[in-house]
Amino acid sequence: MTEASSQHFVFVLMGVSGSGKSVVANQVSQKLQTAFLDGDFLHPRSNILKMAEGEPLNDQDRAPWLQAINDAAFAMQRTQKVSIIVCSSLKKSYRDILRNGNKNLKFIYLKGDFETIEQRLKARKGHFFKTNMLVTQFDTLEEPSGSESDVLVVDISHSLDDVIAETVATIKNNIQ
């Protein structure tokens, strides 16, 4: 057995709100028959209460949450060959916390332009959408650079089925 075949991997689906992270992760995890975790479920109570009051989280608020996701990624890879986590990971410093101590963690950046994501958010039925929320997401986004070799990119300008298929192929090509 080669070292690669015995390794277990975690893929963090990242991107701005509306890029399709949860929908894609859910479908990909079903196709690969593997574990899937929405990182939002790991927010501490204080963050949940703050967000419920309409207050944005700051980096200090996010630090324990990101560490909890890092811990979850470490635990997931102990039992699953492939695990998927959803976390926007908009800043490089957030990605650094998530990858800390975990050489088998990779990011899949669901990359789309503002107009594409805005159109998709407006088309959601029963979903309250404000353009300024998306503006804030793009303002916060620090797009991964070439120095982040563990970030893989999937273009979301295609159909959902194509994005799911490309994400599955990206994962399969990176666990070899």
URDAUR-V11006 format. One record per pair of residues at least 24 apart in sequence whose C-alpha atoms are under 10 Angstrom apart, sorted by the first residue. I is the first residue (numbers start at 0). J is the second residue. D is the distance in Angstrom with one decimal. If there is no record, write none. Layout:
BEGIN
((I J D) (I J D))
END
This chain:
BEGIN
((1 175 9.9) (2 175 9.9) (3 173 9.8) (3 174 7.1) (3 175 6.3) (4 80 9.0) (4 174 7.7) (4 175 6.8) (5 80 8.1) (5 174 9.9) (6 76 8.5) (6 77 9.4) (6 79 9.5) (6 80 6.9) (6 81 9.1) (6 103 7.6) (6 174 8.1) (6 175 9.5) (7 73 9.8) (7 75 8.8) (7 76 5.3) (7 77 7.1) (7 78 8.1) (7 79 6.3) (7 80 4.2) (7 81 5.8) (7 82 8.1) (7 103 6.8) (7 104 9.0) (7 174 8.1) (8 72 8.9) (8 73 9.4) (8 75 8.8) (8 76 6.0) (8 77 9.2) (8 79 7.8) (8 80 5.9) (8 81 4.9) (8 82 6.3) (8 83 8.6) (8 101 9.3) (8 102 8.8) (8 103 5.0) (8 104 5.9) (8 105 7.7) (8 170 9.2) (8 173 8.9) (8 174 7.1) (9 34 9.6) (9 35 9.7) (9 71 9.9) (9 72 6.4) (9 73 8.3) (9 75 7.6) (9 76 6.3) (9 79 8.7) (9 80 8.3) (9 81 5.8) (9 82 4.7) (9 83 5.7) (9 84 7.3) (9 98 9.9) (9 101 9.0) (9 102 9.5) (9 103 6.3) (9 104 4.7) (9 105 6.3) (9 106 8.3) (9 170 9.5) (9 174 9.8) (10 35 9.6) (10 72 8.8) (10 81 7.5) (10 82 6.2) (10 83 4.9) (10 84 6.2) (10 85 8.5) (10 103 8.6) (10 104 5.8) (10 105 4.9) (10 106 5.4) (10 107 6.6) (10 108 10.0) (10 149 9.7) (10 150 9.5) (10 151 9.6) (10 170 7.7) (10 173 9.8) (11 35 9.8) (11 36 9.5) (11 37 9.7) (11 38 9.3) (11 68 9.8) (11 72 8.9) (11 82 8.5) (11 83 5.9) (11 84 4.7) (11 85 5.6) (11 86 6.4) (11 87 8.6) (11 88 8.4) (11 94 9.4) (11 97 8.8) (11 98 9.7) (11 104 7.4) (11 105 6.3) (11 106 4.6) (11 107 6.0) (11 108 8.3) (11 150 9.2) (12 37 9.6) (12 38 10.0) (12 83 7.2) (12 84 6.2) (12 85 4.9) (12 86 6.2) (12 87 7.3) (12 88 8.5) (12 105 8.8) (12 106 5.9) (12 107 4.9) (12 108 6.1) (12 109 6.9) (12 150 9.8) (12 151 9.6) (12 152 9.8) (12 153 9.8) (12 166 9.3) (13 84 8.7) (13 85 6.4) (13 86 5.4) (13 87 4.4) (13 88 5.6) (13 89 7.3) (13 94 9.4) (13 106 6.7) (13 107 6.0) (13 108 4.9) (13 109 6.1) (13 110 8.6) (13 150 9.4) (13 152 9.6) (14 85 9.1) (14 86 7.7) (14 87 4.9) (14 88 6.8) (14 89 6.5) (14 106 9.8) (14 107 8.5) (14 108 5.7) (14 109 5.3) (14 110 6.5) (14 111 8.4) (14 136 9.0) (14 137 9.4) (14 140 8.1) (14 141 10.0) (14 142 9.0) (15 86 9.4) (15 87 5.9) (15 88 8.4) (15 89 7.0) (15 108 9.3) (15 109 8.2) (15 110 8.3) (15 111 8.6) (15 112 9.9) (15 113 9.5) (15 116 8.7) (15 133 7.7) (15 134 9.8) (15 135 9.5) (15 136 5.7) (15 137 6.9) (15 139 9.0) (15 140 7.3) (16 86 9.9) (16 87 7.3) (16 89 9.9) (16 116 8.3) (16 117 9.7) (16 120 8.8) (16 132 8.6) (16 133 7.0) (16 135 10.0) (16 136 6.9) (16 137 9.2) (17 109 9.9) (17 111 9.4) (17 113 9.8) (17 115 9.4) (17 116 5.8) (17 117 7.7) (17 118 9.5) (17 119 7.1) (17 120 6.0) (17 121 9.8) (17 123 9.7) (17 133 8.2) (17 136 9.8) (18 87 9.4) (18 108 9.3) (18 109 6.2) (18 110 7.1) (18 111 6.7) (18 112 9.2) (18 113 9.7) (18 115 8.9) (18 116 6.2) (18 117 9.4) (18 119 8.5) (18 120 8.9) (18 154 9.8) (18 155 7.1) (18 156 9.6) (19 85 9.9) (19 109 7.5) (19 110 9.7) (19 111 9.8) (19 116 8.9) (19 119 9.3) (19 120 9.8) (19 155 8.1) (19 159 8.4) (19 162 9.2) (19 163 9.8) (20 84 9.2) (20 85 6.2) (20 86 8.0) (20 87 8.0) (20 107 9.6) (20 108 9.1) (20 109 7.1) (21 84 9.0) (21 85 6.4) (21 86 9.0) (22 85 9.8) (22 159 8.8) (22 163 8.9) (23 85 9.4) (23 109 9.3) (23 159 7.7) (23 160 8.8) (23 162 7.4) (23 163 5.7) (23 164 9.4) (23 166 8.0) (23 167 9.5) (24 82 9.9) (24 83 6.7) (24 84 7.5) (24 85 7.0) (24 163 8.2) (24 166 8.8) (24 167 9.6) (25 83 8.8) (25 84 9.8) (25 85 9.5) (25 163 9.5) (26 159 9.9) (26 160 9.3) (26 163 6.9) (26 164 9.5) (26 166 9.9) (26 167 9.3) (27 83 8.5) (27 162 9.7) (27 163 6.2) (27 164 8.0) (27 165 9.7) (27 166 7.2) (27 167 6.0) (27 168 9.9) (27 170 9.4) (28 81 8.9) (28 82 7.9) (28 83 6.9) (28 84 9.7) (28 163 10.0) (28 167 8.8) (30 163 9.2) (30 164 9.3) (30 167 7.8) (31 81 8.2) (31 82 9.4) (31 167 7.6) (31 170 9.4) (31 171 9.2) (32 79 10.0) (32 81 9.0) (32 82 9.6) (33 79 7.0) (33 80 8.0) (33 81 6.3) (33 82 6.1) (33 83 7.7) (34 75 7.7) (34 76 9.6) (34 78 9.4) (34 79 7.1) (34 80 9.3) (34 81 7.3) (34 82 5.0) (34 83 6.2) (34 84 8.4) (35 75 9.2) (35 81 9.3) (35 82 6.1) (35 83 4.7) (35 84 5.7) (35 85 7.9) (36 68 9.2) (36 71 8.7) (36 72 9.1) (36 75 9.3) (36 82 8.2) (36 83 6.3) (36 84 4.8) (36 85 6.4) (36 86 9.1) (37 68 9.4) (37 83 8.5) (37 84 5.8) (37 85 4.8) (37 86 7.0) (38 64 8.4) (38 65 8.4) (38 67 8.7) (38 68 6.2) (38 69 9.8) (38 71 9.0) (38 72 9.9) (38 83 9.9) (38 84 6.3) (38 85 5.4) (38 86 5.3) (38 87 8.7) (39 64 8.5) (39 65 9.8) (39 68 9.1) (39 84 9.7) (39 85 7.9) (39 86 7.2) (39 87 9.4) (40 64 9.5) (40 68 9.5) (40 85 9.9) (41 65 8.6) (41 66 9.6) (41 67 6.5) (41 68 6.9) (41 71 8.9) (42 67 8.1) (42 68 9.1) (43 67 9.1) (58 90 9.8) (58 92 9.3) (58 93 8.7) (61 93 8.4) (62 92 9.8) (62 93 8.0) (62 96 8.1) (63 96 9.9) (65 93 6.9) (65 94 8.7) (65 95 9.6) (65 96 6.5) (65 97 6.3) (66 93 9.4) (66 96 6.6) (66 97 6.8) (66 98 9.9) (66 99 9.2) (67 96 9.9) (67 97 8.9) (68 96 9.0) (68 97 6.7) (68 98 9.9) (69 94 9.7) (69 95 9.8) (69 96 7.0) (69 97 4.8) (69 98 7.0) (69 99 7.5) (69 100 8.7) (69 101 8.1) (69 104 9.4) (70 97 8.5) (70 99 9.9) (70 100 9.8) (70 101 9.6) (71 97 9.8) (72 97 8.2) (72 98 9.1) (72 101 8.2) (72 103 9.5) (72 104 7.8) (73 97 9.7) (73 98 9.7) (73 100 8.7) (73 101 6.9) (73 103 9.1) (73 104 8.8) (76 101 9.6) (76 103 8.3) (76 104 9.0) (80 174 8.8) (81 170 8.5) (81 171 9.4) (81 174 8.2) (83 107 9.8) (83 170 9.8) (87 136 9.4) (87 140 9.1) (88 140 8.3) (88 141 9.0) (88 142 9.8) (88 143 9.9) (89 136 7.8) (89 137 8.6) (89 138 9.6) (89 139 6.4) (89 140 4.6) (89 141 5.9) (89 142 7.4) (89 143 8.9) (90 139 6.9) (90 140 5.8) (90 141 5.0) (90 142 7.6) (90 143 8.4) (91 140 8.7) (91 141 6.3) (91 142 7.9) (91 143 7.0) (91 144 9.2) (91 147 8.8) (92 141 9.3) (94 143 9.3) (94 147 9.4) (94 150 9.6) (95 147 9.6) (98 149 9.1) (102 149 9.1) (103 149 9.1) (103 174 9.4) (104 149 7.5) (104 150 9.4) (105 147 9.7) (105 148 8.8) (105 149 4.9) (105 150 6.0) (105 151 7.5) (105 170 9.3) (105 173 8.9) (106 143 9.7) (106 147 9.4) (106 148 9.4) (106 149 6.2) (106 150 4.6) (106 151 6.0) (106 152 8.3) (106 170 9.9) (107 149 8.6) (107 150 5.8) (107 151 4.8) (107 152 5.6) (107 153 6.7) (107 166 7.8) (107 169 8.3) (107 170 8.6) (108 142 8.8) (108 143 8.3) (108 150 6.7) (108 151 6.0) (108 152 4.7) (108 153 6.0) (108 154 8.3) (108 155 9.4) (108 166 9.7) (109 151 8.8) (109 152 6.3) (109 153 5.1) (109 154 6.1) (109 155 6.0) (109 156 9.6) (109 162 8.6) (109 166 8.9) (110 142 9.1) (110 151 9.9) (110 152 6.6) (110 153 6.0) (110 154 5.1) (110 155 5.8) (110 156 8.2) (111 153 8.8) (111 154 6.2) (111 155 5.4) (111 156 6.2) (111 157 9.7) (112 137 9.2) (112 154 9.4) (112 155 8.7) (112 156 8.1) (113 137 7.6) (115 155 8.5) (115 156 6.9) (115 157 10.0) (116 155 8.9) (116 156 8.8) (149 173 9.9))
END
